[in-house]
Amino acid sequence: MRYNGADGHPGPVMAIGGAEDKFRERAILSTFMALSGMADARIVIIPTASSIETAGERYKAIFLEFGARSAHIAFVHDRAHANEPEWNSVFANTTGIFITGGNQLRLSTRLGGTLVEQEIKRAWSGGATVAGTSAGASILSSHMVAFGASGPTPRQRMAQMVGGFGLVDQAVIDQHFRQRDRLGRLITALAYNPFAVGIGLDEDTAVFIGPDETLDVEGSGGVTVVDASEVSFSSMDSASEGQPICMLGLKVHILVAGATFNLHTRVASATNLLPTKQ
């Protein structure tokens, strides 16, 4: 992979739509390991989004099987625990941080603004890879969908927004996207924040975002990118609760493995999917 945290750049960010393959090729998890240093990888797994403390055990076993130097499960019980000084040493030499799925509000309410969040950002700024699956993917963006309704049509108050970690700036990331019919709630989130890019991740599908802000796709599904930067009209401000929203000027891209989208220039590319000339 072309990403690394050398030369003073932050490490790559990896957002996974959930239900990634853990039993066969395990391509997405293998790429996370490659980005984290393979045999030199020192992984910290954060299963706090789950109510089950052992939720990180499967990932620990996989990463050790891949040959990681170490894999540590860091379950944060509450905000007081998240501010304990022990976290300085836990994250001190990590090369990869993996945030599991569950309830994203458990992540924002337990980790938001705490020492653990600071340590995640410090490690990332120093070059560590930060990955999240399902709820762990949503928390990576600046604006996070905490919860919302399913359905293809955006509606007033269809999505509840809270702040995320902000590792992916000016973006909203949603997961289990096609499987749980979440297009409407992602567009609703963009109606609240029209400057943002919406990233909808299907299951067993991931995006990797490096310092150049290019989004690369890997996995068996698709990624729906909704660009609201050229919206010319939105009825969000005048709609009543539950009423459909009119939005004009949205751009929608469907990406698969090999396609890219640049979050800065807002340009999508399928160059790697074109047939090569003989």
BATI-474239 format. One record per residue (C-alpha): residue number from 1; residue in one letter; x, y, z. Coordinates in steps of 0.02 Angstrom, whole numbers, plus 50000, padded with zeros to 5 digits. Layout:
// BATI-474239
k = NUM	r = A	east = X	north = Y	up = Z
...
END
This chain:
// BATI-474239
k = 1	r = M	east = 50000	north = 50000	up = 50000
k = 2	r = R	east = 50057	north = 50178	up = 49968
k = 3	r = Y	east = 50006	north = 50241	up = 50139
k = 4	r = N	east = 50122	north = 50261	up = 50285
k = 5	r = G	east = 50143	north = 50379	up = 50429
k = 6	r = A	east = 50322	north = 50426	up = 50390
k = 7	r = D	east = 50382	north = 50601	up = 50347
k = 8	r = G	east = 50275	north = 50680	up = 50481
k = 9	r = H	east = 50107	north = 50631	up = 50403
k = 10	r = P	east = 49966	north = 50552	up = 50503
k = 11	r = G	east = 49934	north = 50369	up = 50474
k = 12	r = P	east = 49796	north = 50303	up = 50361
k = 13	r = V	east = 49616	north = 50295	up = 50417
k = 14	r = M	east = 49517	north = 50139	up = 50375
k = 15	r = A	east = 49326	north = 50136	up = 50386
k = 16	r = I	east = 49240	north = 49967	up = 50368
k = 17	r = G	east = 49054	north = 49943	up = 50337
k = 18	r = G	east = 49039	north = 49800	up = 50461
k = 19	r = A	east = 49026	north = 49611	up = 50441
k = 20	r = E	east = 49197	north = 49602	up = 50359
k = 21	r = D	east = 49260	north = 49430	up = 50311
k = 22	r = K	east = 49346	north = 49351	up = 50462
k = 23	r = F	east = 49354	north = 49171	up = 50402
k = 24	r = R	east = 49410	north = 49156	up = 50220
k = 25	r = E	east = 49524	north = 49277	up = 50127
k = 26	r = R	east = 49504	north = 49409	up = 50264
k = 27	r = A	east = 49568	north = 49538	up = 50138
k = 28	r = I	east = 49513	north = 49692	up = 50234
k = 29	r = L	east = 49588	north = 49637	up = 50399
k = 30	r = S	east = 49745	north = 49581	up = 50308
k = 31	r = T	east = 49764	north = 49755	up = 50232
k = 32	r = F	east = 49743	north = 49833	up = 50404
k = 33	r = M	east = 49885	north = 49722	up = 50464
k = 34	r = A	east = 49993	north = 49771	up = 50315
k = 35	r = L	east = 49963	north = 49955	up = 50350
k = 36	r = S	east = 50005	north = 49927	up = 50533
k = 37	r = G	east = 50173	north = 49844	up = 50501
k = 38	r = M	east = 50136	north = 49656	up = 50490
k = 39	r = A	east = 50268	north = 49568	up = 50599
k = 40	r = D	east = 50310	north = 49735	up = 50680
k = 41	r = A	east = 50126	north = 49777	up = 50713
k = 42	r = R	east = 50077	north = 49824	up = 50890
k = 43	r = I	east = 49888	north = 49828	up = 50889
k = 44	r = V	east = 49767	north = 49905	up = 51014
k = 45	r = I	east = 49588	north = 49842	up = 50997
k = 46	r = I	east = 49448	north = 49951	up = 51069
k = 47	r = P	east = 49285	north = 49852	up = 51090
k = 48	r = T	east = 49198	north = 49987	up = 51194
k = 49	r = A	east = 49054	north = 50005	up = 51069
k = 50	r = S	east = 48999	north = 49830	up = 51119
k = 51	r = S	east = 48917	north = 49786	up = 51284
k = 52	r = I	east = 49018	north = 49624	up = 51284
k = 53	r = E	east = 49193	north = 49644	up = 51355
k = 54	r = T	east = 49255	north = 49493	up = 51259
k = 55	r = A	east = 49203	north = 49571	up = 51091
k = 56	r = G	east = 49384	north = 49605	up = 51046
k = 57	r = E	east = 49446	north = 49426	up = 51071
k = 58	r = R	east = 49410	north = 49368	up = 50893
k = 59	r = Y	east = 49506	north = 49515	up = 50820
k = 60	r = K	east = 49650	north = 49485	up = 50938
k = 61	r = A	east = 49661	north = 49304	up = 50883
k = 62	r = I	east = 49656	north = 49354	up = 50698
k = 63	r = F	east = 49791	north = 49487	up = 50715
k = 64	r = L	east = 49905	north = 49370	up = 50812
k = 65	r = E	east = 49875	north = 49235	up = 50682
k = 66	r = F	east = 49929	north = 49360	up = 50549
k = 67	r = G	east = 50091	north = 49378	up = 50645
k = 68	r = A	east = 50070	north = 49540	up = 50743
k = 69	r = R	east = 50203	north = 49572	up = 50874
k = 70	r = S	east = 50067	north = 49610	up = 51001
k = 71	r = A	east = 49878	north = 49636	up = 51012
k = 72	r = H	east = 49805	north = 49719	up = 51167
k = 73	r = I	east = 49618	north = 49733	up = 51205
k = 74	r = A	east = 49576	north = 49902	up = 51283
k = 75	r = F	east = 49398	north = 49895	up = 51349
k = 76	r = V	east = 49349	north = 50064	up = 51424
k = 77	r = H	east = 49217	north = 50045	up = 51560
k = 78	r = D	east = 49166	north = 50228	up = 51583
k = 79	r = R	east = 49229	north = 50406	up = 51565
k = 80	r = A	east = 49325	north = 50401	up = 51728
k = 81	r = H	east = 49416	north = 50246	up = 51665
k = 82	r = A	east = 49447	north = 50333	up = 51498
k = 83	r = N	east = 49544	north = 50469	up = 51588
k = 84	r = E	east = 49658	north = 50354	up = 51688
k = 85	r = P	east = 49845	north = 50386	up = 51657
k = 86	r = E	east = 49872	north = 50202	up = 51613
k = 87	r = W	east = 49816	north = 50239	up = 51434
k = 88	r = N	east = 49976	north = 50336	up = 51400
k = 89	r = S	east = 50075	north = 50174	up = 51409
k = 90	r = V	east = 49943	north = 50069	up = 51320
k = 91	r = F	east = 49950	north = 50178	up = 51164
k = 92	r = A	east = 50133	north = 50227	up = 51178
k = 93	r = N	east = 50205	north = 50119	up = 51039
k = 94	r = T	east = 50051	north = 50063	up = 50945
k = 95	r = T	east = 50059	north = 50050	up = 50756
k = 96	r = G	east = 49875	north = 50007	up = 50731
k = 97	r = I	east = 49713	north = 50045	up = 50822
k = 98	r = F	east = 49557	north = 49944	up = 50783
k = 99	r = I	east = 49386	north = 50003	up = 50848
k = 100	r = T	east = 49252	north = 49867	up = 50843
k = 101	r = G	east = 49066	north = 49880	up = 50809
k = 102	r = G	east = 48918	north = 49898	up = 50925
k = 103	r = N	east = 48830	north = 50057	up = 50981
k = 104	r = Q	east = 48918	north = 50216	up = 50922
k = 105	r = L	east = 48843	north = 50316	up = 51066
k = 106	r = R	east = 48944	north = 50207	up = 51185
k = 107	r = L	east = 49098	north = 50269	up = 51094
k = 108	r = S	east = 49052	north = 50453	up = 51092
k = 109	r = T	east = 48988	north = 50460	up = 51271
k = 110	r = R	east = 49129	north = 50357	up = 51348
k = 111	r = L	east = 49277	north = 50414	up = 51244
k = 112	r = G	east = 49234	north = 50585	up = 51176
k = 113	r = G	east = 49350	north = 50719	up = 51247
k = 114	r = T	east = 49443	north = 50595	up = 51359
k = 115	r = L	east = 49625	north = 50543	up = 51372
k = 116	r = V	east = 49586	north = 50389	up = 51266
k = 117	r = E	east = 49526	north = 50497	up = 51121
k = 118	r = Q	east = 49681	north = 50607	up = 51141
k = 119	r = E	east = 49793	north = 50453	up = 51137
k = 120	r = I	east = 49706	north = 50386	up = 50981
k = 121	r = K	east = 49736	north = 50551	up = 50893
k = 122	r = R	east = 49915	north = 50563	up = 50956
k = 123	r = A	east = 49956	north = 50389	up = 50893
k = 124	r = W	east = 49872	north = 50427	up = 50725
k = 125	r = S	east = 49967	north = 50591	up = 50709
k = 126	r = G	east = 50126	north = 50493	up = 50736
k = 127	r = G	east = 50088	north = 50373	up = 50594
k = 128	r = A	east = 49980	north = 50235	up = 50670
k = 129	r = T	east = 49838	north = 50163	up = 50566
k = 130	r = V	east = 49666	north = 50192	up = 50642
k = 131	r = A	east = 49527	north = 50076	up = 50584
k = 132	r = G	east = 49346	north = 50057	up = 50636
k = 133	r = T	east = 49211	north = 49935	up = 50585
k = 134	r = S	east = 49023	north = 49969	up = 50593
k = 135	r = A	east = 49001	north = 50090	up = 50740
k = 136	r = G	east = 49190	north = 50106	up = 50746
k = 137	r = A	east = 49186	north = 50172	up = 50567
k = 138	r = S	east = 49054	north = 50304	up = 50606
k = 139	r = I	east = 49153	north = 50381	up = 50750
k = 140	r = L	east = 49301	north = 50416	up = 50635
k = 141	r = S	east = 49215	north = 50561	up = 50546
k = 142	r = S	east = 49187	north = 50739	up = 50606
k = 143	r = H	east = 48999	north = 50720	up = 50611
k = 144	r = M	east = 48928	north = 50553	up = 50667
k = 145	r = V	east = 48756	north = 50479	up = 50639
k = 146	r = A	east = 48711	north = 50421	up = 50814
k = 147	r = F	east = 48551	north = 50336	up = 50760
k = 148	r = G	east = 48409	north = 50356	up = 50636
k = 149	r = A	east = 48274	north = 50274	up = 50533
k = 150	r = S	east = 48293	north = 50166	up = 50378
k = 151	r = G	east = 48225	north = 50208	up = 50207
k = 152	r = P	east = 48280	north = 50281	up = 50040
k = 153	r = T	east = 48199	north = 50454	up = 50058
k = 154	r = P	east = 48273	north = 50588	up = 50172
k = 155	r = R	east = 48153	north = 50654	up = 50303
k = 156	r = Q	east = 48157	north = 50788	up = 50435
k = 157	r = R	east = 48237	north = 50719	up = 50595
k = 158	r = M	east = 48274	north = 50552	up = 50512
k = 159	r = A	east = 48451	north = 50556	up = 50581
k = 160	r = Q	east = 48521	north = 50610	up = 50750
k = 161	r = M	east = 48695	north = 50685	up = 50738
k = 162	r = V	east = 48835	north = 50698	up = 50867
k = 163	r = G	east = 49020	north = 50740	up = 50855
k = 164	r = G	east = 49145	north = 50607	up = 50802
k = 165	r = F	east = 49333	north = 50596	up = 50822
k = 166	r = G	east = 49363	north = 50701	up = 50665
k = 167	r = L	east = 49502	north = 50594	up = 50589
k = 168	r = V	east = 49407	north = 50608	up = 50425
k = 169	r = D	east = 49366	north = 50793	up = 50409
k = 170	r = Q	east = 49208	north = 50862	up = 50331
k = 171	r = A	east = 49130	north = 50691	up = 50309
k = 172	r = V	east = 48988	north = 50585	up = 50375
k = 173	r = I	east = 49018	north = 50397	up = 50374
k = 174	r = D	east = 48875	north = 50271	up = 50383
k = 175	r = Q	east = 48889	north = 50082	up = 50383
k = 176	r = H	east = 48790	north = 49923	up = 50344
k = 177	r = F	east = 48731	north = 50042	up = 50209
k = 178	r = R	east = 48641	north = 49944	up = 50074
k = 179	r = Q	east = 48597	north = 49801	up = 50192
k = 180	r = R	east = 48502	north = 49917	up = 50312
k = 181	r = D	east = 48435	north = 50040	up = 50182
k = 182	r = R	east = 48521	north = 50195	up = 50252
k = 183	r = L	east = 48527	north = 50311	up = 50101
k = 184	r = G	east = 48388	north = 50421	up = 50170
k = 185	r = R	east = 48471	north = 50450	up = 50337
k = 186	r = L	east = 48640	north = 50488	up = 50257
k = 187	r = I	east = 48560	north = 50620	up = 50143
k = 188	r = T	east = 48467	north = 50688	up = 50294
k = 189	r = A	east = 48633	north = 50708	up = 50384
k = 190	r = L	east = 48701	north = 50802	up = 50233
k = 191	r = A	east = 48548	north = 50914	up = 50233
k = 192	r = Y	east = 48601	north = 50967	up = 50409
k = 193	r = N	east = 48783	north = 50988	up = 50349
k = 194	r = P	east = 48782	north = 51026	up = 50161
k = 195	r = F	east = 48970	north = 51053	up = 50153
k = 196	r = A	east = 49007	north = 50873	up = 50202
k = 197	r = V	east = 49036	north = 50717	up = 50097
k = 198	r = G	east = 48928	north = 50568	up = 50140
k = 199	r = I	east = 49014	north = 50398	up = 50137
k = 200	r = G	east = 48897	north = 50247	up = 50143
k = 201	r = L	east = 48989	north = 50082	up = 50168
k = 202	r = D	east = 48914	north = 49914	up = 50123
k = 203	r = E	east = 48958	north = 49765	up = 50230
k = 204	r = D	east = 49125	north = 49679	up = 50197
k = 205	r = T	east = 49183	north = 49839	up = 50113
k = 206	r = A	east = 49311	north = 49967	up = 50171
k = 207	r = V	east = 49385	north = 50133	up = 50121
k = 208	r = F	east = 49566	north = 50182	up = 50155
k = 209	r = I	east = 49605	north = 50366	up = 50168
k = 210	r = G	east = 49785	north = 50426	up = 50164
k = 211	r = P	east = 49867	north = 50597	up = 50184
k = 212	r = D	east = 49817	north = 50647	up = 50007
k = 213	r = E	east = 49633	north = 50628	up = 50058
k = 214	r = T	east = 49602	north = 50499	up = 49923
k = 215	r = L	east = 49475	north = 50368	up = 49967
k = 216	r = D	east = 49521	north = 50193	up = 49902
k = 217	r = V	east = 49396	north = 50049	up = 49907
k = 218	r = E	east = 49425	north = 49868	up = 49953
k = 219	r = G	east = 49303	north = 49726	up = 49984
k = 220	r = S	east = 49156	north = 49635	up = 49906
k = 221	r = G	east = 49025	north = 49773	up = 49911
k = 222	r = G	east = 49004	north = 49953	up = 49859
k = 223	r = V	east = 49031	north = 50125	up = 49932
k = 224	r = T	east = 48901	north = 50261	up = 49903
k = 225	r = V	east = 48979	north = 50434	up = 49901
k = 226	r = V	east = 48857	north = 50580	up = 49912
k = 227	r = D	east = 48931	north = 50752	up = 49876
k = 228	r = A	east = 48823	north = 50895	up = 49939
k = 229	r = S	east = 48942	north = 51036	up = 49895
k = 230	r = E	east = 48837	north = 51094	up = 49748
k = 231	r = V	east = 48664	north = 51081	up = 49828
k = 232	r = S	east = 48559	north = 51222	up = 49757
k = 233	r = F	east = 48402	north = 51196	up = 49862
k = 234	r = S	east = 48352	north = 51107	up = 50022
k = 235	r = S	east = 48183	north = 51107	up = 50109
k = 236	r = M	east = 48257	north = 51049	up = 50274
k = 237	r = D	east = 48226	north = 51215	up = 50361
k = 238	r = S	east = 48040	north = 51219	up = 50319
k = 239	r = A	east = 47993	north = 51034	up = 50333
k = 240	r = S	east = 47897	north = 50968	up = 50482
k = 241	r = E	east = 47953	north = 50814	up = 50578
k = 242	r = G	east = 47945	north = 50658	up = 50472
k = 243	r = Q	east = 47909	north = 50753	up = 50310
k = 244	r = P	east = 48012	north = 50708	up = 50155
k = 245	r = I	east = 48153	north = 50828	up = 50112
k = 246	r = C	east = 48182	north = 50903	up = 49940
k = 247	r = M	east = 48366	north = 50921	up = 49895
k = 248	r = L	east = 48426	north = 50978	up = 49724
k = 249	r = G	east = 48603	north = 50967	up = 49658
k = 250	r = L	east = 48668	north = 50814	up = 49749
k = 251	r = K	east = 48804	north = 50712	up = 49664
k = 252	r = V	east = 48804	north = 50524	up = 49695
k = 253	r = H	east = 48946	north = 50405	up = 49653
k = 254	r = I	east = 48945	north = 50216	up = 49676
k = 255	r = L	east = 49121	north = 50151	up = 49701
k = 256	r = V	east = 49187	north = 49972	up = 49704
k = 257	r = A	east = 49361	north = 49903	up = 49733
k = 258	r = G	east = 49480	north = 49993	up = 49617
k = 259	r = A	east = 49382	north = 50157	up = 49611
k = 260	r = T	east = 49434	north = 50313	up = 49706
k = 261	r = F	east = 49364	north = 50478	up = 49768
k = 262	r = N	east = 49464	north = 50628	up = 49826
k = 263	r = L	east = 49385	north = 50713	up = 49976
k = 264	r = H	east = 49475	north = 50878	up = 49938
k = 265	r = T	east = 49443	north = 50896	up = 49752
k = 266	r = R	east = 49278	north = 50798	up = 49756
k = 267	r = V	east = 49333	north = 50702	up = 49601
k = 268	r = A	east = 49289	north = 50518	up = 49576
k = 269	r = S	east = 49395	north = 50403	up = 49466
k = 270	r = A	east = 49376	north = 50230	up = 49392
k = 271	r = T	east = 49548	north = 50229	up = 49309
k = 272	r = N	east = 49598	north = 50066	up = 49393
k = 273	r = L	east = 49441	north = 49981	up = 49328
k = 274	r = L	east = 49470	north = 50024	up = 49145
k = 275	r = P	east = 49537	north = 49885	up = 49032
k = 276	r = T	east = 49721	north = 49901	up = 48993
k = 277	r = K	east = 49771	north = 49928	up = 48814
k = 278	r = Q	east = 49872	north = 49788	up = 48737
END
